[in-house]
């Protein structure tokens, strides 16, 4: 929390209701109200890295759009750095950075460096600060050879790194990342994650991350919030989320030859195909003891750990608790 006891980001009972028209006959349509966000309350302290996750249509992107001022809440109170985003959007823009994984903020037909020069002017970044930030981003994100390349010629991974750099040139206090590693290869993901860790450690930049990749959350965030049907259903550590949802990880084991199903305490074989076996074990537990036992007792060739997808974790969580149906009512 900040020195005054408040959070850098504060939401109190925030709602967002959309009016939609649906067919109610051959020639008639009726207006309905759909709650995309339904009474969310949370605080994010300065310097936190928070995962904000949920299935498609849960309300994640709607929340981010309200936090940036793109959308106005239908009810409740929302503040970012003491600013009401929808009322002072221009003022807030100087203090936040936003990266949408499937939409670029770069100029499509211009070389990457020209986009950065435009950001320099738009945000009125002091020359010295701009040069220092640009040099740092170019070095850590390995953009040196890409600066003169038109954005349309960049690969998805290259463009994503370019977008992240553009969002950070003005030293934002808060960085919103909406699916920043979607479609990236393993090397690009690792590079982006390492950069974000350094950014958070060195500059205490507050990061709110929405993603469908649990590995992003595990490697970057100590805290995770889960939203479903517009409601916050979990706020705590990732290990606690796995415990609540009773989720499992999968250990894929390749043996030298076909053998009977591996029998080890704390794991169960869910599939066997020739010398390859799939073992499920609690996601909240470390894989190390299980791996050590297999390596000591079986002719091991290779193995890998597969994380549960977020949808399955949330589905198991919801199956263990009763969650009211999303509020959806006809308008008068």
C-alpha positions, 0 to 999 in steps of 0.5 A: 500500500502507499504511504497514505494506506491506499492502493495505487489501484483501487476498485470499490464495488465497480460494475459495468453494464452493457445494453444489448439487443437480441432477437425476440421474434421474426421482426422484433428485438428486445433490449437486455442488460448484461453485467460484464463486471459485477461489483468488483473490489480490490486494491493493488499496491505500488510495485506489485505484479498481479495476475488477473485471470479468468476464462474468455468473456469473464470480464478481464478486458472490460476491467482493464478498459475501465482502469485505462479510462476507455470505458466508464464504470456503470457503478462503483468507485475506481481510482488509479494513482488517485485519478478517476480514469474516465474523467481524467483520461489524458492526465492518467495516460502519462502515468500508465502504459498499456500493451494489448497482445492482439493489437499494436500501438505501433505505426504499421508502415513506419520503421520501429524507431519512428514509432518511438520518436512519435511516442517521444513527442506525444508524451513530451518526454524529456530528451535525456530521459527518452534516450536513456529509456530507449537505450535500456529497452533496446538492450534488454529486449534485443531490438537493436537490429529491428529499429529500422525495420517497418513494423509490418515486417516484424514477426509477432514476437518482435512486434510484441517486444516493440510494443512493450518498449513503446509502453515504457518510454515515458516511465509509467507507474502502472503497466497493464499487459493484456495477453503479452505473450500470446502466440510467442515462441519459447525464446521470445516468452522467456525474454519478455518475462525476464525483462518484466522481472527486471523492470519490476525489481529495478523501478518498482513498476506496478504490473497487472497481467491478464493471460491464459498462460499459467507459466506467465503467472507462475514466473512473474506474479506472487498474487493472482486474482480470478474473475468469472462472470464478472465477479472476483472469485479468488484473490491470493497466492497461485498455490492457494488457487491450485489448492482451492481448485484441486488442479493437477499438473502432468508429468510426461515421462519417456522411458527407454522401453515399454513398461507397466504403469509407473506406481509412485505415491502422490501421482497417478498414471492417466495415460500410457502409450508405448514407452511414454506415460502421463502422470497427474500430480497436485499442482500445488506440490513441487515436481522435484521429489516425483522426478527424483523417484522416477529417475532413480527407479526407472530407465528414464530418457526424457520428461516434461511438466505440463501446466494445467490450463486456466480454464480447467483450474477455474472450472474445478474451482467453480465445481467445488463452490456455488457461483450465482449465474451472471446477472442478466435482466430485461430492461423495462 
